[in-house]
């Protein structure tokens, strides 16, 4: 009986973190898709609990670190046109700067 490769045994989120998912799946699926869902769930939770908006950052910053690392690693492993890997990294940097600016503006 053949053993499964290590990457097949690891779950989706571990493979994302390690940059083993495709760049489109990493960027659009996890970064955008799960990012929207996660943001809505956290926003509802914080709103229902009556927490301040600053409490959002306690949830969103770790998620952003997770997505930035996974997408960055995925773009490093991308075998397609270099343009898409560079564009993904530019979008990541702009997104982090935008979020950082929003945090500073809220102070």
C-alpha positions in Angstrom: 0.0 0.0 0.0 1.5 3.3 -1.1 1.9 6.0 1.5 0.4 9.4 0.8 2.9 12.2 0.3 3.4 14.5 3.2 1.7 17.4 1.5 -1.4 15.3 0.8 -1.6 14.4 4.5 -1.4 18.0 5.7 -4.7 19.9 5.9 -5.6 22.7 3.7 -4.6 25.5 6.1 -1.2 24.0 6.7 -0.6 23.6 3.0 -1.7 27.3 2.6 0.7 28.4 5.3 3.6 26.5 3.6 2.8 28.1 0.2 1.8 24.7 -1.3 -1.5 25.8 -2.7 -1.7 27.4 -6.1 -1.3 31.2 -6.2 -4.9 31.8 -7.4 -6.3 29.6 -4.6 -4.1 31.3 -2.1 -4.8 34.8 -3.2 -8.4 34.6 -4.2 -9.6 31.6 -2.2 -8.0 32.2 1.1 -6.9 35.9 1.0 -10.1 37.3 -0.6 -12.8 34.7 -0.1 -12.0 33.5 3.4 -10.9 37.0 4.3 -14.3 38.4 3.6 -16.1 35.6 5.4 -13.7 35.8 8.4 -14.1 39.6 8.5 -17.9 39.4 8.5 -18.0 36.8 11.2 -15.6 38.7 13.4 -17.5 41.9 12.8 -20.8 40.3 13.8 -19.3 38.7 16.8 -17.7 41.9 18.0 -20.9 43.8 17.3 -23.1 41.3 19.2 -20.7 41.3 22.2 -20.7 45.1 22.3 -16.9 45.3 22.0 -15.2 48.3 20.7 -14.0 48.4 17.0 -10.4 48.2 18.3 -11.2 44.6 19.4 -11.5 43.7 15.8 -7.7 44.1 15.4 -7.1 41.4 18.0 -8.8 39.0 15.6 -7.9 40.5 12.2 -4.2 41.1 12.7 -3.3 37.4 13.3 -5.5 36.5 10.3 -3.7 39.0 8.1 -0.3 37.7 9.2 -1.5 34.2 8.3 -2.8 35.2 4.9 0.3 37.4 4.0 2.7 34.6 4.8 0.7 32.0 2.9 0.2 34.2 -0.2 3.8 35.4 -0.2 5.1 31.8 0.0 2.7 30.7 -2.7 3.9 33.5 -4.9 7.5 32.4 -4.3 6.6 28.9 -5.5 4.5 30.0 -8.4 5.7 28.5 -11.7 3.7 30.6 -14.1 4.5 34.1 -15.4 6.5 36.1 -12.9 4.1 39.0 -13.4 1.4 37.3 -11.3 3.7 36.5 -8.5 5.0 40.1 -8.4 1.5 41.5 -8.7 0.4 39.3 -5.7 3.3 40.6 -3.6 2.5 44.2 -4.5 -1.2 43.7 -3.6 -0.1 42.2 -0.2 2.2 45.1 0.6 -0.5 47.7 -0.4 -3.1 45.8 1.7 -0.9 45.8 4.8 -0.1 49.5 4.4 -3.8 50.3 3.9 -4.7 48.3 7.0 -1.9 49.9 9.0 -3.1 53.4 7.9 -6.7 52.6 8.9 -5.4 51.5 12.4 -3.5 54.7 12.8 -6.4 56.8 11.6 -8.6 55.2 14.2 -6.3 56.2 17.0 
